[in-house]
Amino acid sequence: MIIFAKDERTKVEEIRNELSSDVLETYDNAQTYYDGKWVMFNITDYSILEDLKKLLFIKRKPNKK
């Protein structure tokens, strides 16, 4: 599960063209609550792992060390 706050949802919209249709469908169908959009990904196909990495980088900036 990844929870996206408002500013993070804006960043997801900026990279939509880089994400697979399965990931986008899960994201679009997820419920948006007052504290963010809660997205539960069911990882049955490992091809979406690269997309999930991109989404996690939105949540946290990579360590530059």
PDB file of N, H, CA, C and O in Angstrom:
ATOM      1  N   MET A   1       0.843  -1.168   0.000  1.00  0.00           N
ATOM      2  CA  MET A   1       0.000   0.000   0.000  1.00  0.00           C
ATOM      3  C   MET A   1       0.891   1.235   0.000  1.00  0.00           C
ATOM      4  O   MET A   1       1.879   1.313   0.730  1.00  0.00           O
ATOM      5  N   ILE A   2       0.520   2.186  -0.827  1.00  0.00           N
ATOM      6  H   ILE A   2      -0.282   2.123  -1.420  1.00  0.00           H
ATOM      7  CA  ILE A   2       1.192   3.483  -0.868  1.00  0.00           C
ATOM      8  C   ILE A   2       0.120   4.551  -0.698  1.00  0.00           C
ATOM      9  O   ILE A   2      -0.911   4.517  -1.369  1.00  0.00           O
ATOM     10  N   ILE A   3       0.364   5.492   0.195  1.00  0.00           N
ATOM     11  H   ILE A   3       1.201   5.520   0.741  1.00  0.00           H
ATOM     12  CA  ILE A   3      -0.575   6.586   0.422  1.00  0.00           C
ATOM     13  C   ILE A   3       0.040   7.858  -0.153  1.00  0.00           C
ATOM     14  O   ILE A   3       1.135   8.261   0.238  1.00  0.00           O
ATOM     15  N   PHE A   4      -0.670   8.478  -1.076  1.00  0.00           N
ATOM     16  H   PHE A   4      -1.559   8.150  -1.393  1.00  0.00           H
ATOM     17  CA  PHE A   4      -0.183   9.676  -1.744  1.00  0.00           C
ATOM     18  C   PHE A   4      -0.918  10.899  -1.221  1.00  0.00           C
ATOM     19  O   PHE A   4      -2.145  10.970  -1.292  1.00  0.00           O
ATOM     20  N   ALA A   5      -0.174  11.856  -0.700  1.00  0.00           N
ATOM     21  H   ALA A   5       0.823  11.799  -0.643  1.00  0.00           H
ATOM     22  CA  ALA A   5      -0.742  13.135  -0.279  1.00  0.00           C
ATOM     23  C   ALA A   5      -1.036  13.970  -1.529  1.00  0.00           C
ATOM     24  O   ALA A   5      -0.729  13.562  -2.649  1.00  0.00           O
ATOM     25  N   LYS A   6      -1.627  15.127  -1.321  1.00  0.00           N
ATOM     26  H   LYS A   6      -1.877  15.459  -0.412  1.00  0.00           H
ATOM     27  CA  LYS A   6      -2.054  15.962  -2.449  1.00  0.00           C
ATOM     28  C   LYS A   6      -0.896  16.324  -3.377  1.00  0.00           C
ATOM     29  O   LYS A   6      -1.017  16.181  -4.593  1.00  0.00           O
ATOM     30  N   ASP A   7       0.215  16.788  -2.826  1.00  0.00           N
ATOM     31  H   ASP A   7       0.313  16.905  -1.837  1.00  0.00           H
ATOM     32  CA  ASP A   7       1.345  17.175  -3.676  1.00  0.00           C
ATOM     33  C   ASP A   7       1.970  15.965  -4.366  1.00  0.00           C
ATOM     34  O   ASP A   7       2.492  16.087  -5.475  1.00  0.00           O
ATOM     35  N   GLU A   8       1.922  14.805  -3.727  1.00  0.00           N
ATOM     36  H   GLU A   8       1.497  14.705  -2.827  1.00  0.00           H
ATOM     37  CA  GLU A   8       2.439  13.591  -4.337  1.00  0.00           C
ATOM     38  C   GLU A   8       1.533  13.115  -5.473  1.00  0.00           C
ATOM     39  O   GLU A   8       2.020  12.577  -6.467  1.00  0.00           O
ATOM     40  N   ARG A   9       0.238  13.307  -5.336  1.00  0.00           N
ATOM     41  H   ARG A   9      -0.157  13.745  -4.529  1.00  0.00           H
ATOM     42  CA  ARG A   9      -0.686  12.944  -6.425  1.00  0.00           C
ATOM     43  C   ARG A   9      -0.418  13.799  -7.653  1.00  0.00           C
ATOM     44  O   ARG A   9      -0.558  13.323  -8.780  1.00  0.00           O
ATOM     45  N   THR A  10      -0.038  15.039  -7.454  1.00  0.00           N
ATOM     46  H   THR A  10       0.076  15.425  -6.538  1.00  0.00           H
ATOM     47  CA  THR A  10       0.316  15.904  -8.578  1.00  0.00           C
ATOM     48  C   THR A  10       1.537  15.352  -9.302  1.00  0.00           C
ATOM     49  O   THR A  10       1.598  15.375 -10.531  1.00  0.00           O
ATOM     50  N   LYS A  11       2.501  14.861  -8.547  1.00  0.00           N
ATOM     51  H   LYS A  11       2.452  14.843  -7.549  1.00  0.00           H
ATOM     52  CA  LYS A  11       3.705  14.288  -9.154  1.00  0.00           C
ATOM     53  C   LYS A  11       3.386  12.998  -9.904  1.00  0.00           C
ATOM     54  O   LYS A  11       3.988  12.721 -10.941  1.00  0.00           O
ATOM     55  N   VAL A  12       2.456  12.217  -9.396  1.00  0.00           N
ATOM     56  H   VAL A  12       1.967  12.441  -8.554  1.00  0.00           H
ATOM     57  CA  VAL A  12       2.048  11.002 -10.105  1.00  0.00           C
ATOM     58  C   VAL A  12       1.415  11.374 -11.435  1.00  0.00           C
ATOM     59  O   VAL A  12       1.661  10.713 -12.445  1.00  0.00           O
ATOM     60  N   GLU A  13       0.611  12.415 -11.448  1.00  0.00           N
ATOM     61  H   GLU A  13       0.412  12.952 -10.628  1.00  0.00           H
ATOM     62  CA  GLU A  13      -0.018  12.861 -12.699  1.00  0.00           C
ATOM     63  C   GLU A  13       1.036  13.258 -13.734  1.00  0.00           C
ATOM     64  O   GLU A  13       0.815  13.099 -14.935  1.00  0.00           O
ATOM     65  N   GLU A  14       2.172  13.769 -13.278  1.00  0.00           N
ATOM     66  H   GLU A  14       2.352  13.898 -12.302  1.00  0.00           H
ATOM     67  CA  GLU A  14       3.235  14.190 -14.192  1.00  0.00           C
ATOM     68  C   GLU A  14       3.933  13.009 -14.862  1.00  0.00           C
ATOM     69  O   GLU A  14       4.490  13.161 -15.949  1.00  0.00           O
ATOM     70  N   ILE A  15       3.911  11.823 -14.224  1.00  0.00           N
ATOM     71  H   ILE A  15       3.459  11.699 -13.341  1.00  0.00           H
ATOM     72  CA  ILE A  15       4.609  10.660 -14.796  1.00  0.00           C
ATOM     73  C   ILE A  15       3.637   9.590 -15.291  1.00  0.00           C
ATOM     74  O   ILE A  15       4.047   8.452 -15.520  1.00  0.00           O
ATOM     75  N   ARG A  16       2.385   9.925 -15.456  1.00  0.00           N
ATOM     76  H   ARG A  16       2.053  10.849 -15.270  1.00  0.00           H
ATOM     77  CA  ARG A  16       1.380   8.926 -15.885  1.00  0.00           C
ATOM     78  C   ARG A  16       1.789   8.219 -17.167  1.00  0.00           C
ATOM     79  O   ARG A  16       1.550   7.020 -17.310  1.00  0.00           O
ATOM     80  N   ASN A  17       2.402   8.936 -18.100  1.00  0.00           N
ATOM     81  H   ASN A  17       2.596   9.910 -17.984  1.00  0.00           H
ATOM     82  CA  ASN A  17       2.769   8.328 -19.382  1.00  0.00           C
ATOM     83  C   ASN A  17       3.903   7.306 -19.243  1.00  0.00           C
ATOM     84  O   ASN A  17       4.165   6.550 -20.178  1.00  0.00           O
ATOM     85  N   GLU A  18       4.584   7.275 -18.076  1.00  0.00           N
ATOM     86  H   GLU A  18       4.371   7.889 -17.317  1.00  0.00           H
ATOM     87  CA  GLU A  18       5.669   6.324 -17.844  1.00  0.00           C
ATOM     88  C   GLU A  18       5.188   5.056 -17.138  1.00  0.00           C
ATOM     89  O   GLU A  18       5.956   4.105 -16.995  1.00  0.00           O
ATOM     90  N   LEU A  19       3.935   5.028 -16.698  1.00  0.00           N
ATOM     91  H   LEU A  19       3.311   5.800 -16.814  1.00  0.00           H
ATOM     92  CA  LEU A  19       3.422   3.916 -15.907  1.00  0.00           C
ATOM     93  C   LEU A  19       2.581   2.973 -16.769  1.00  0.00           C
ATOM     94  O   LEU A  19       1.981   3.379 -17.764  1.00  0.00           O
ATOM     95  N   SER A  20       2.557   1.712 -16.359  1.00  0.00           N
ATOM     96  H   SER A  20       3.045   1.383 -15.551  1.00  0.00           H
ATOM     97  CA  SER A  20       1.797   0.713 -17.113  1.00  0.00           C
ATOM     98  C   SER A  20       0.296   0.901 -16.888  1.00  0.00           C
ATOM     99  O   SER A  20      -0.130   1.551 -15.933  1.00  0.00           O
ATOM    100  N   SER A  21      -0.475   0.327 -17.773  1.00  0.00           N
ATOM    101  H   SER A  21      -0.129  -0.201 -18.548  1.00  0.00           H
ATOM    102  CA  SER A  21      -1.936   0.457 -17.683  1.00  0.00           C
ATOM    103  C   SER A  21      -2.478  -0.225 -16.420  1.00  0.00           C
ATOM    104  O   SER A  21      -3.453   0.250 -15.838  1.00  0.00           O
ATOM    105  N   ASP A  22      -1.864  -1.319 -15.994  1.00  0.00           N
ATOM    106  H   ASP A  22      -1.072  -1.704 -16.466  1.00  0.00           H
ATOM    107  CA  ASP A  22      -2.310  -2.002 -14.772  1.00  0.00           C
ATOM    108  C   ASP A  22      -2.118  -1.123 -13.544  1.00  0.00           C
ATOM    109  O   ASP A  22      -2.998  -1.039 -12.688  1.00  0.00           O
ATOM    110  N   VAL A  23      -0.978  -0.477 -13.462  1.00  0.00           N
ATOM    111  H   VAL A  23      -0.262  -0.545 -14.158  1.00  0.00           H
ATOM    112  CA  VAL A  23      -0.686   0.402 -12.321  1.00  0.00           C
ATOM    113  C   VAL A  23      -1.614   1.605 -12.350  1.00  0.00           C
ATOM    114  O   VAL A  23      -2.133   2.013 -11.311  1.00  0.00           O
ATOM    115  N   LEU A  24      -1.827   2.175 -13.525  1.00  0.00           N
ATOM    116  H   LEU A  24      -1.405   1.844 -14.369  1.00  0.00           H
ATOM    117  CA  LEU A  24      -2.715   3.333 -13.642  1.00  0.00           C
ATOM    118  C   LEU A  24      -4.151   2.975 -13.278  1.00  0.00           C
ATOM    119  O   LEU A  24      -4.843   3.762 -12.634  1.00  0.00           O
ATOM    120  N   GLU A  25      -4.599   1.798 -13.685  1.00  0.00           N
ATOM    121  H   GLU A  25      -4.037   1.158 -14.209  1.00  0.00           H
ATOM    122  CA  GLU A  25      -5.958   1.378 -13.353  1.00  0.00           C
ATOM    123  C   GLU A  25      -6.125   1.229 -11.839  1.00  0.00           C
ATOM    124  O   GLU A  25      -7.132   1.660 -11.277  1.00  0.00           O
ATOM    125  N   THR A  26      -5.144   0.624 -11.192  1.00  0.00           N
ATOM    126  H   THR A  26      -4.327   0.274 -11.649  1.00  0.00           H
ATOM    127  CA  THR A  26      -5.193   0.475  -9.733  1.00  0.00           C
ATOM    128  C   THR A  26      -5.181   1.835  -9.066  1.00  0.00           C
ATOM    129  O   THR A  26      -5.939   2.074  -8.126  1.00  0.00           O
ATOM    130  N   TYR A  27      -4.330   2.724  -9.542  1.00  0.00           N
ATOM    131  H   TYR A  27      -3.714   2.529 -10.306  1.00  0.00           H
ATOM    132  CA  TYR A  27      -4.232   4.076  -8.975  1.00  0.00           C
ATOM    133  C   TYR A  27      -5.545   4.834  -9.164  1.00  0.00           C
ATOM    134  O   TYR A  27      -6.055   5.441  -8.222  1.00  0.00           O
ATOM    135  N   ASP A  28      -6.084   4.799 -10.366  1.00  0.00           N
ATOM    136  H   ASP A  28      -5.670   4.306 -11.131  1.00  0.00           H
ATOM    137  CA  ASP A  28      -7.302   5.552 -10.667  1.00  0.00           C
ATOM    138  C   ASP A  28      -8.512   5.037  -9.887  1.00  0.00           C
ATOM    139  O   ASP A  28      -9.396   5.818  -9.534  1.00  0.00           O
ATOM    140  N   ASN A  29      -8.560   3.735  -9.617  1.00  0.00           N
ATOM    141  H   ASN A  29      -7.842   3.101  -9.904  1.00  0.00           H
ATOM    142  CA  ASN A  29      -9.700   3.146  -8.917  1.00  0.00           C
ATOM    143  C   ASN A  29      -9.577   3.208  -7.396  1.00  0.00           C
ATOM    144  O   ASN A  29     -10.510   2.837  -6.683  1.00  0.00           O
ATOM    145  N   ALA A  30      -8.445   3.669  -6.901  1.00  0.00           N
ATOM    146  H   ALA A  30      -7.687   3.970  -7.480  1.00  0.00           H
ATOM    147  CA  ALA A  30      -8.239   3.739  -5.449  1.00  0.00           C
ATOM    148  C   ALA A  30      -9.067   4.865  -4.836  1.00  0.00           C
ATOM    149  O   ALA A  30      -9.327   5.887  -5.470  1.00  0.00           O
ATOM    150  N   GLN A  31      -9.469   4.652  -3.597  1.00  0.00           N
ATOM    151  H   GLN A  31      -9.257   3.822  -3.082  1.00  0.00           H
ATOM    152  CA  GLN A  31     -10.271   5.627  -2.860  1.00  0.00           C
ATOM    153  C   GLN A  31      -9.387   6.789  -2.386  1.00  0.00           C
ATOM    154  O   GLN A  31      -8.276   6.575  -1.903  1.00  0.00           O
ATOM    155  N   THR A  32      -9.887   7.997  -2.528  1.00  0.00           N
ATOM    156  H   THR A  32     -10.790   8.171  -2.921  1.00  0.00           H
ATOM    157  CA  THR A  32      -9.196   9.174  -2.011  1.00  0.00           C
ATOM    158  C   THR A  32      -9.884   9.610  -0.727  1.00  0.00           C
ATOM    159  O   THR A  32     -11.088   9.865  -0.707  1.00  0.00           O
ATOM    160  N   TYR A  33      -9.102   9.691   0.346  1.00  0.00           N
ATOM    161  H   TYR A  33      -8.124   9.483   0.329  1.00  0.00           H
ATOM    162  CA  TYR A  33      -9.605  10.107   1.648  1.00  0.00           C
ATOM    163  C   TYR A  33      -9.103  11.511   1.950  1.00  0.00           C
ATOM    164  O   TYR A  33      -8.358  12.095   1.163  1.00  0.00           O
ATOM    165  N   TYR A  34      -9.512  12.047   3.090  1.00  0.00           N
ATOM    166  H   TYR A  34     -10.116  11.573   3.730  1.00  0.00           H
ATOM    167  CA  TYR A  34      -9.106  13.402   3.465  1.00  0.00           C
ATOM    168  C   TYR A  34      -7.592  13.535   3.634  1.00  0.00           C
ATOM    169  O   TYR A  34      -7.043  14.621   3.450  1.00  0.00           O
ATOM    170  N   ASP A  35      -6.916  12.440   3.981  1.00  0.00           N
ATOM    171  H   ASP A  35      -7.361  11.557   4.130  1.00  0.00           H
ATOM    172  CA  ASP A  35      -5.476  12.512   4.224  1.00  0.00           C
ATOM    173  C   ASP A  35      -4.635  11.990   3.066  1.00  0.00           C
ATOM    174  O   ASP A  35      -3.408  11.960   3.167  1.00  0.00           O
ATOM    175  N   GLY A  36      -5.258  11.583   1.983  1.00  0.00           N
ATOM    176  H   GLY A  36      -6.254  11.607   1.900  1.00  0.00           H
ATOM    177  CA  GLY A  36      -4.510  11.133   0.817  1.00  0.00           C
ATOM    178  C   GLY A  36      -5.219  10.036   0.054  1.00  0.00           C
ATOM    179  O   GLY A  36      -6.302   9.586   0.429  1.00  0.00           O
ATOM    180  N   LYS A  37      -4.586   9.621  -1.019  1.00  0.00           N
ATOM    181  H   LYS A  37      -3.707   9.987  -1.324  1.00  0.00           H
ATOM    182  CA  LYS A  37      -5.119   8.546  -1.861  1.00  0.00           C
ATOM    183  C   LYS A  37      -4.414   7.260  -1.450  1.00  0.00           C
ATOM    184  O   LYS A  37      -3.193   7.150  -1.555  1.00  0.00           O
ATOM    185  N   TRP A  38      -5.189   6.295  -0.983  1.00  0.00           N
ATOM    186  H   TRP A  38      -6.182   6.384  -0.898  1.00  0.00           H
ATOM    187  CA  TRP A  38      -4.667   5.033  -0.496  1.00  0.00           C
ATOM    188  C   TRP A  38      -4.731   4.012  -1.631  1.00  0.00           C
ATOM    189  O   TRP A  38      -5.815   3.640  -2.081  1.00  0.00           O
ATOM    190  N   VAL A  39      -3.571   3.566  -2.085  1.00  0.00           N
ATOM    191  H   VAL A  39      -2.690   3.868  -1.720  1.00  0.00           H
ATOM    192  CA  VAL A  39      -3.502   2.669  -3.232  1.00  0.00           C
ATOM    193  C   VAL A  39      -2.884   1.341  -2.796  1.00  0.00           C
ATOM    194  O   VAL A  39      -1.740   1.295  -2.344  1.00  0.00           O
ATOM    195  N   MET A  40      -3.659   0.261  -2.939  1.00  0.00           N
ATOM    196  H   MET A  40      -4.589   0.298  -3.306  1.00  0.00           H
ATOM    197  CA  MET A  40      -3.175  -1.076  -2.606  1.00  0.00           C
ATOM    198  C   MET A  40      -2.845  -1.805  -3.902  1.00  0.00           C
ATOM    199  O   MET A  40      -3.721  -2.055  -4.731  1.00  0.00           O
ATOM    200  N   PHE A  41      -1.580  -2.139  -4.061  1.00  0.00           N
ATOM    201  H   PHE A  41      -0.869  -1.936  -3.388  1.00  0.00           H
ATOM    202  CA  PHE A  41      -1.137  -2.856  -5.250  1.00  0.00           C
ATOM    203  C   PHE A  41      -1.040  -4.338  -4.942  1.00  0.00           C
ATOM    204  O   PHE A  41      -0.452  -4.734  -3.936  1.00  0.00           O
ATOM    205  N   ASN A  42      -1.615  -5.154  -5.808  1.00  0.00           N
ATOM    206  H   ASN A  42      -2.092  -4.833  -6.626  1.00  0.00           H
ATOM    207  CA  ASN A  42      -1.527  -6.601  -5.703  1.00  0.00           C
ATOM    208  C   ASN A  42      -0.434  -7.057  -6.663  1.00  0.00           C
ATOM    209  O   ASN A  42      -0.614  -7.025  -7.880  1.00  0.00           O
ATOM    210  N   ILE A  43       0.688  -7.476  -6.113  1.00  0.00           N
ATOM    211  H   ILE A  43       0.834  -7.502  -5.125  1.00  0.00           H
ATOM    212  CA  ILE A  43       1.837  -7.810  -6.956  1.00  0.00           C
ATOM    213  C   ILE A  43       1.782  -9.287  -7.337  1.00  0.00           C
ATOM    214  O   ILE A  43       2.359 -10.145  -6.670  1.00  0.00           O
ATOM    215  N   THR A  44       1.079  -9.553  -8.416  1.00  0.00           N
ATOM    216  H   THR A  44       0.610  -8.856  -8.959  1.00  0.00           H
ATOM    217  CA  THR A  44       1.042 -10.901  -8.977  1.00  0.00           C
ATOM    218  C   THR A  44       1.884 -10.964 -10.237  1.00  0.00           C
ATOM    219  O   THR A  44       2.304 -12.040 -10.663  1.00  0.00           O
ATOM    220  N   ASP A  45       2.127  -9.813 -10.826  1.00  0.00           N
ATOM    221  H   ASP A  45       1.786  -8.938 -10.479  1.00  0.00           H
ATOM    222  CA  ASP A  45       2.936  -9.715 -12.030  1.00  0.00           C
ATOM    223  C   ASP A  45       4.148  -8.846 -11.700  1.00  0.00           C
ATOM    224  O   ASP A  45       4.005  -7.654 -11.430  1.00  0.00           O
ATOM    225  N   TYR A  46       5.317  -9.433 -11.722  1.00  0.00           N
ATOM    226  H   TYR A  46       5.433 -10.402 -11.941  1.00  0.00           H
ATOM    227  CA  TYR A  46       6.518  -8.710 -11.314  1.00  0.00           C
ATOM    228  C   TYR A  46       6.949  -7.651 -12.317  1.00  0.00           C
ATOM    229  O   TYR A  46       7.910  -6.926 -12.060  1.00  0.00           O
ATOM    230  N   SER A  47       6.277  -7.543 -13.433  1.00  0.00           N
ATOM    231  H   SER A  47       5.496  -8.131 -13.641  1.00  0.00           H
ATOM    232  CA  SER A  47       6.622  -6.516 -14.411  1.00  0.00           C
ATOM    233  C   SER A  47       6.254  -5.115 -13.913  1.00  0.00           C
ATOM    234  O   SER A  47       6.735  -4.123 -14.461  1.00  0.00           O
ATOM    235  N   ILE A  48       5.413  -5.020 -12.888  1.00  0.00           N
ATOM    236  H   ILE A  48       5.021  -5.826 -12.443  1.00  0.00           H
ATOM    237  CA  ILE A  48       5.032  -3.697 -12.379  1.00  0.00           C
ATOM    238  C   ILE A  48       6.009  -3.173 -11.329  1.00  0.00           C
ATOM    239  O   ILE A  48       5.837  -2.059 -10.835  1.00  0.00           O
ATOM    240  N   LEU A  49       7.019  -3.948 -10.984  1.00  0.00           N
ATOM    241  H   LEU A  49       7.159  -4.853 -11.385  1.00  0.00           H
ATOM    242  CA  LEU A  49       7.955  -3.523  -9.944  1.00  0.00           C
ATOM    243  C   LEU A  49       8.680  -2.230 -10.297  1.00  0.00           C
ATOM    244  O   LEU A  49       8.899  -1.391  -9.424  1.00  0.00           O
ATOM    245  N   GLU A  50       9.051  -2.058 -11.550  1.00  0.00           N
ATOM    246  H   GLU A  50       8.873  -2.740 -12.259  1.00  0.00           H
ATOM    247  CA  GLU A  50       9.721  -0.814 -11.955  1.00  0.00           C
ATOM    248  C   GLU A  50       8.789   0.383 -11.787  1.00  0.00           C
ATOM    249  O   GLU A  50       9.224   1.461 -11.383  1.00  0.00           O
ATOM    250  N   ASP A  51       7.512   0.192 -12.095  1.00  0.00           N
ATOM    251  H   ASP A  51       7.159  -0.684 -12.423  1.00  0.00           H
ATOM    252  CA  ASP A  51       6.536   1.262 -11.900  1.00  0.00           C
ATOM    253  C   ASP A  51       6.388   1.591 -10.415  1.00  0.00           C
ATOM    254  O   ASP A  51       6.277   2.758 -10.040  1.00  0.00           O
ATOM    255  N   LEU A  52       6.387   0.562  -9.581  1.00  0.00           N
ATOM    256  H   LEU A  52       6.477  -0.386  -9.886  1.00  0.00           H
ATOM    257  CA  LEU A  52       6.264   0.790  -8.144  1.00  0.00           C
ATOM    258  C   LEU A  52       7.484   1.528  -7.600  1.00  0.00           C
ATOM    259  O   LEU A  52       7.356   2.342  -6.685  1.00  0.00           O
ATOM    260  N   LYS A  53       8.659   1.253  -8.152  1.00  0.00           N
ATOM    261  H   LYS A  53       8.762   0.592  -8.896  1.00  0.00           H
ATOM    262  CA  LYS A  53       9.858   1.993  -7.742  1.00  0.00           C
ATOM    263  C   LYS A  53       9.697   3.473  -8.063  1.00  0.00           C
ATOM    264  O   LYS A  53      10.051   4.328  -7.252  1.00  0.00           O
ATOM    265  N   LYS A  54       9.167   3.776  -9.240  1.00  0.00           N
ATOM    266  H   LYS A  54       8.880   3.081  -9.899  1.00  0.00           H
ATOM    267  CA  LYS A  54       8.956   5.173  -9.629  1.00  0.00           C
ATOM    268  C   LYS A  54       8.000   5.859  -8.650  1.00  0.00           C
ATOM    269  O   LYS A  54       8.214   7.008  -8.263  1.00  0.00           O
ATOM    270  N   LEU A  55       6.951   5.144  -8.257  1.00  0.00           N
ATOM    271  H   LEU A  55       6.777   4.211  -8.571  1.00  0.00           H
ATOM    272  CA  LEU A  55       5.991   5.717  -7.314  1.00  0.00           C
ATOM    273  C   LEU A  55       6.610   5.907  -5.932  1.00  0.00           C
ATOM    274  O   LEU A  55       6.322   6.889  -5.248  1.00  0.00           O
ATOM    275  N   LEU A  56       7.447   4.981  -5.530  1.00  0.00           N
ATOM    276  H   LEU A  56       7.681   4.183  -6.086  1.00  0.00           H
ATOM    277  CA  LEU A  56       8.102   5.119  -4.227  1.00  0.00           C
ATOM    278  C   LEU A  56       9.112   6.262  -4.217  1.00  0.00           C
ATOM    279  O   LEU A  56       9.309   6.899  -3.182  1.00  0.00           O
ATOM    280  N   PHE A  57       9.754   6.530  -5.353  1.00  0.00           N
ATOM    281  H   PHE A  57       9.593   6.012  -6.193  1.00  0.00           H
ATOM    282  CA  PHE A  57      10.666   7.671  -5.425  1.00  0.00           C
ATOM    283  C   PHE A  57       9.919   8.987  -5.247  1.00  0.00           C
ATOM    284  O   PHE A  57      10.496   9.970  -4.783  1.00  0.00           O
ATOM    285  N   ILE A  58       8.644   9.011  -5.612  1.00  0.00           N
ATOM    286  H   ILE A  58       8.176   8.212  -5.990  1.00  0.00           H
ATOM    287  CA  ILE A  58       7.834  10.202  -5.377  1.00  0.00           C
ATOM    288  C   ILE A  58       7.644  10.396  -3.874  1.00  0.00           C
ATOM    289  O   ILE A  58       7.645  11.524  -3.380  1.00  0.00           O
ATOM    290  N   LYS A  59       7.481   9.291  -3.157  1.00  0.00           N
ATOM    291  H   LYS A  59       7.480   8.375  -3.558  1.00  0.00           H
ATOM    292  CA  LYS A  59       7.279   9.347  -1.714  1.00  0.00           C
ATOM    293  C   LYS A  59       8.539   9.802  -0.982  1.00  0.00           C
ATOM    294  O   LYS A  59       8.454  10.522   0.013  1.00  0.00           O
ATOM    295  N   ARG A  60       9.695   9.389  -1.466  1.00  0.00           N
ATOM    296  H   ARG A  60       9.764   8.804  -2.275  1.00  0.00           H
ATOM    297  CA  ARG A  60      10.935   9.706  -0.777  1.00  0.00           C
ATOM    298  C   ARG A  60      12.026   9.971  -1.796  1.00  0.00           C
ATOM    299  O   ARG A  60      12.230   9.202  -2.735  1.00  0.00           O
ATOM    300  N   LYS A  61      12.714  11.067  -1.588  1.00  0.00           N
ATOM    301  H   LYS A  61      12.548  11.691  -0.824  1.00  0.00           H
ATOM    302  CA  LYS A  61      13.824  11.391  -2.479  1.00  0.00           C
ATOM    303  C   LYS A  61      14.955  10.396  -2.237  1.00  0.00           C
ATOM    304  O   LYS A  61      15.220  10.034  -1.090  1.00  0.00           O
ATOM    305  N   PRO A  62      15.634   9.944  -3.311  1.00  0.00           N
ATOM    306  CA  PRO A  62      16.739   8.997  -3.127  1.00  0.00           C
ATOM    307  C   PRO A  62      17.906   9.620  -2.381  1.00  0.00           C
ATOM    308  O   PRO A  62      18.182  10.812  -2.517  1.00  0.00           O
ATOM    309  N   ASN A  63      18.585   8.802  -1.591  1.00  0.00           N
ATOM    310  H   ASN A  63      18.360   7.833  -1.480  1.00  0.00           H
ATOM    311  CA  ASN A  63      19.747   9.246  -0.836  1.00  0.00           C
ATOM    312  C   ASN A  63      20.904   9.467  -1.808  1.00  0.00           C
ATOM    313  O   ASN A  63      21.256   8.559  -2.561  1.00  0.00           O
ATOM    314  N   LYS A  64      21.496  10.651  -1.802  1.00  0.00           N
ATOM    315  H   LYS A  64      21.210  11.389  -1.191  1.00  0.00           H
ATOM    316  CA  LYS A  64      22.541  10.978  -2.773  1.00  0.00           C
ATOM    317  C   LYS A  64      23.939  10.593  -2.299  1.00  0.00           C
ATOM    318  O   LYS A  64      24.921  10.924  -2.963  1.00  0.00           O
ATOM    319  N   LYS A  65      24.049   9.905  -1.172  1.00  0.00           N
ATOM    320  H   LYS A  65      23.251   9.636  -0.633  1.00  0.00           H
ATOM    321  CA  LYS A  65      25.366   9.494  -0.673  1.00  0.00           C
ATOM    322  C   LYS A  65      25.925   8.346  -1.447  1.00  0.00           C
ATOM    323  O   LYS A  65      27.026   7.881  -1.153  1.00  0.00           O
TER     324      LYS A  65
END
